[in-house]
Amino acid sequence: MTEIKINTKRRNGIINKNIYGQFAEHLGRCIYEGIYVEDDSIPNVNGMRCDVVNALRELDIPVLRWPGGCFADDYHWRDGIGDKDKRPYMVNTNWGGVVENNHFGTHEFFELCSQLGCEPYITGNVGSGTVQEMRDWIEYMTFDGDSPLANERRKNGHEEPFKLKYFGVGNENWGCGGNMRPEYYSDLYRRFATFIRNYGDEPIYKIGCGANAGDFSWTESVLKNAGAFMQGLSWHNYTYEGDWEHKGSSYAFDAAGWYSNLADVERMRDRLKKHIAVMDCFDPDGKIDLIVDEWGNWYDCMPGTNPGFLYQQNTMRDAVTGMVILHMFHEHCDRVQMANIAQMVNVLQAMVLTEGDKMVLTPTYHLFRMMKGHQDGEKADIVYDDERYESDGEMIPSVSVSASVKNGTLTVTAANTRLDCDRELSIELDAEYKTASAEILTAENMCDFNSFDEPDKVSPKPLDTKLEGRRLTVSLPRMSVVSLTLK
């Protein structure tokens, strides 16, 4: 029995809905085939697949990051506007060496965001681009007046300026974005950011390129030298079963692989705390947000697929680790104001997989739908037994729980990380609720996944709860995630 006490009268900040953001890069079959099609044999609206868009709308996606990733610092926006039959081709040297026809560009991205009902987050090219190129892109997208660039946008079919709230100045400039030193990037950031001008009523929120995983010196140097010129600082941290060279299989693993992945999640927790400590030192007033704009499980690519496409399967392990990480972001919601899982379709820890005209929803998709009640909720104070077990040198919590309140509704989500034992949750509430409903996501086998032949093998089901006064009891089976809604 796990005893849990929830105090909704004590609120610990807002869980920014942007923590449930998504990421779509020109990588593998994420954009082409996955989101965007030019073959009318697959139903679409202005090129956007109806099945994929309709499924993703159920997640209430708040923000979408594009065009990369490593692709961003190779991308030149002018190649992706105007008549499609006149757009120049390029080779996507970062991801598989395939030809990119640039048919999905700026206008198409904003069309996708419009259909999804989400905010656009664009990452600009610092690695191979120029200050003028970035400056002109901002004017092309957002200027409402009479200028050659704004008029060119109108000529290309969009009379009104696009609404752009978030803009990233480069991506992974410590690596694929230029192999820069933090001091050099800081100077470039200050220069590039100066020319990201605000043409609309709402100022553009500028995001600096932050660190990879445990590189705390990058965070320190960039904050020290350029922090005054940014509103957000990014951070990238992927988790895996093994190490960077041998990440493990996404669908054929044993118990050791299950727990090794969870141990890496705990290492991520430690890194997150340390990056926040650096931010607290150099930004004690909390003016700069932490933007975790790439995270998720990264495994070895599926056998028989292009290794540059990063296509992998998605099991209960991804749902459990995903909930633990999202709870981690909840815990630090004073600093973590956005997170973008990698990636939305057909790449890494995807929401959706496609094959021709077929589509399947992954366990991670179901996780995000089950947890959307937390978006913009006030984090409630929660105390519970923190029973832990050791694996791969890390102490892993048996149960992870988070609670939030929004519009009088209490949302509680919980994960059982164990493979060997069920848990029963006994939740003490500080108020009486009229109704309690629950959904559970679990599987018979830890390696189960949803295939095109068995699309519902791992899918949510209603779960019985027992609500008596201010006491709620619910079963939490091994390797499962649960979402509770109380009204």
C-alpha positions, -999 to 999 in steps of 0.1 A, spaced: 0 0 0 13 34 -10 -1 62 12 -5 95 -6 -17 129 9 -28 156 -15 -31 192 -2 -49 212 -29 -49 243 -7 -11 245 -10 -3 252 -46 33 251 -59 32 270 -92 16 265 -126 25 235 -148 29 254 -180 10 237 -208 41 241 -230 57 213 -211 36 191 -233 51 205 -265 61 186 -296 90 186 -320 89 180 -358 122 180 -377 130 174 -413 143 140 -404 134 106 -418 96 103 -423 85 129 -397 75 156 -422 72 139 -455 49 108 -454 43 113 -417 27 148 -416 28 161 -451 17 144 -483 13 154 -519 -5 122 -530 -42 127 -528 -47 90 -523 -41 98 -486 -68 122 -474 -53 156 -466 -61 193 -461 -36 215 -478 -11 186 -477 -16 178 -440 -27 142 -434 -62 142 -420 -57 111 -399 -25 123 -383 -38 159 -376 -71 146 -362 -52 122 -339 -28 149 -327 -55 174 -321 -68 151 -293 -35 159 -274 -42 196 -272 -7 203 -284 3 237 -271 35 244 -291 54 228 -320 92 232 -326 105 233 -363 125 228 -386 151 212 -363 172 200 -347 205 197 -366 185 204 -398 178 239 -386 215 251 -389 215 238 -425 181 253 -434 178 284 -456 142 297 -453 141 312 -488 144 277 -503 110 269 -487 87 297 -500 71 304 -534 60 281 -561 68 245 -551 80 235 -586 106 263 -584 119 256 -549 155 244 -550 164 209 -538 190 202 -511 207 172 -496 198 165 -460 234 156 -449 225 154 -413 198 127 -417 203 99 -442 217 119 -471 182 121 -487 171 148 -511 149 175 -495 126 191 -520 116 220 -497 79 216 -504 73 219 -467 84 254 -457 74 284 -437 38 287 -450 32 250 -447 45 250 -411 21 277 -401 -7 259 -419 1 228 -398 1 248 -366 -32 264 -375 -47 229 -381 -33 217 -348 -43 248 -329 -8 253 -314 19 280 -311 48 279 -336 83 277 -323 109 282 -350 146 276 -347 168 298 -368 201 290 -386 232 303 -368 256 275 -379 256 281 -417 233 312 -419 238 349 -416 224 376 -394 207 392 -424 191 359 -434 176 355 -399 166 391 -397 148 390 -431 130 358 -421 115 375 -391 104 405 -412 89 382 -439 69 363 -413 57 390 -389 58 425 -405 23 440 -412 35 471 -431 46 479 -466 80 464 -472 95 442 -500 96 412 -476 61 416 -463 48 421 -498 66 389 -509 48 370 -482 15 385 -494 24 375 -530 30 339 -517 -5 337 -503 -6 351 -468 -19 386 -465 -18 389 -427 15 385 -408 21 352 -391 19 351 -354 52 339 -341 58 338 -303 89 316 -299 122 318 -318 154 298 -311 187 313 -320 205 282 -333 204 245 -323 231 224 -306 258 249 -316 282 230 -293 279 201 -318 261 198 -352 253 235 -352 289 245 -355 311 228 -328 314 262 -311 328 271 -278 303 287 -254 320 320 -253 320 322 -291 283 312 -293 274 338 -267 289 365 -288 271 352 -319 238 349 -299 241 386 -288 246 397 -324 219 375 -340 193 382 -313 198 420 -318 182 417 -352 152 396 -342 130 426 -342 95 429 -328 71 440 -356 39 429 -339 22 438 -306 37 408 -288 75 406 -285 92 375 -297 104 352 -269 141 345 -277 156 312 -267 193 307 -265 211 274 -273 217 256 -241 237 226 -230 238 190 -239 231 166 -210 256 173 -182 276 201 -197 271 226 -169 300 248 -180 281 256 -212 251 267 -192 273 289 -169 292 305 -197 262 313 -219 242 327 -190 272 348 -178 279 363 -213 245 364 -230 218 357 -204 206 394 -203 195 391 -240 173 360 -238 140 349 -222 147 311 -224 177 288 -225 173 253 -240 186 220 -227 188 187 -245 188 153 -227 180 120 -242 177 88 -222 185 52 -233 191 17 -221 228 15 -227 251 44 -237 254 67 -267 272 41 -289 249 12 -279 215 26 -269 196 -7 -269 166 -21 -287 133 -2 -286 113 -34 -286 135 -64 -277 148 -59 -242 149 -77 -209 143 -67 -173 178 -53 -170 171 -31 -201 139 -19 -185 156 -8 -153 187 5 -170 165 29 -189 149 41 -157 183 45 -141 192 69 -169 160 88 -162 173 93 -127 206 106 -141 186 131 -161 169 141 -129 202 149 -113 214 168 -143 182 189 -144 187 199 -107 223 209 -114 215 230 -144 188 247 -124 213 254 -96 236 271 -122 206 291 -134 197 301 -98 233 313 -94 235 334 -125 198 343 -128 187 345 -91 155 365 -100 143 337 -123 139 358 -154 152 331 -178 132 300 -183 146 265 -189 133 251 -223 138 213 -226 132 214 -263 146 179 -270 140 150 -247 128 114 -249 141 78 -252 166 73 -280 173 37 -290 191 19 -318 171 23 -351 148 -6 -362 166 -33 -382 161 -29 -419 155 9 -418 177 38 -428 199 45 -398 197 82 -405 159 81 -401 159 73 -364 128 51 -366 120 31 -335 92 13 -318 74 24 -287 65 2 -257 52 4 -221 88 13 -211 84 45 -230 51 53 -214 64 47 -179 97 66 -184 77 94 -202 54 99 -172 83 99 -147 101 126 -168 70 147 -172 65 145 -134 101 157 -131 92 188 -152 62 194 -130 84 194 -99 105 221 -114 77 241 -130 91 273 -116 120 270 -141 109 245 -168 84 264 -189 85 244 -221 95 209 -232 94 194 -267 95 156 -269 115 142 -298 96 136 -321 60 139 -331 57 114 -360 79 84 -371 111 95 -353 124 85 -319 97 85 -291 69 94 -315 32 100 -308 22 85 -342 37 60 -366 26 58 -403 32 34 -432 16 45 -464 -20 53 -457 -19 34 -423 -15 51 -390 -10 37 -354 -10 55 -321 19 47 -297 18 42 -260 35 76 -257 6 91 -276 -18 76 -251 3 89 -222 2 125 -235 -36 123 -239 -41 108 -204 -19 136 -189 -33 166 -207 -54 176 -177 -22 189 -161 -18 216 -188 -18 250 -170 -29 233 -138 -17 245 -104 6 219 -90 -9 206 -57 13 197 -27 17 160 -25 34 136 0 38 99 -4 60 70 5 92 73 -15 102 37 -17 132 31 -39 152 3 -53 187 2 -68 195 -4 -104 226 4 -125 240 25 -96 209 46 -93 180 46 -68 148 44 -87 114 54 -72 89 25 -72 60 49 -78 59 84 -93 29 106 -86 19 142 -95 -13 162 -89 -27 195 -102 -59 215 -100 -76 234 -128 -111 248 -129 -121 228 -98 -109 195 -113 -82 175 -96 -59 155 -120 -36 128 -104 -12 107 -125 8 78 -112 33 54 -126 44 20 -113 80 15 -124 83 -21 -111 81 -52 -132 76 -75 -102 48 -62 -81 15 -43 -82 9 -14 -59 -23 -1 -43 -27 36 -39 -45 50 -9 -50 87 -15 -61 111 13 -78 141 -1 -83 175 15 -118 180 0 -148 159 -9 -154 152 -46 -186 140 -62 -170 118 -89 -138 100 -96 -128 84 -129 -96 67 -140 -78 53 -170 -50 28 -170 -23 20 -196 -5 -12 -192 4 -44 -211 8 -81 -207 45 -79 -217 70 -51 -212 80 -53 -248 45 -51 -262 39 -23 -288 12 -12 -312 18 -25 -347 -2 -19 -379 -15 -54 -375 -23 -49 -338 -29 -12 -334 -47 -15 -300 -24 -40 -282 -13 -13 -258 -42 11 -253 -59 28 -223 -88 12 -205 -112 24 -177 -101 16 -142 -123 10 -112 -117 34 -82 -132 34 -47 -141 69 -35 -153 71 1 -155 106 16 -120 120 14 -103 86 7 -96 73 -29 -83 38 -34 -70 26 -68 -49 -4 -79 -16 4 -98 -5 -28 -115 32 -35 -124 46 -15 -153 15 8 -157 5 44 -158 -28 57 -144 -47 90 -148 -73 100 -122 -98 128 -126 -118 140 -96 -146 166 -98 
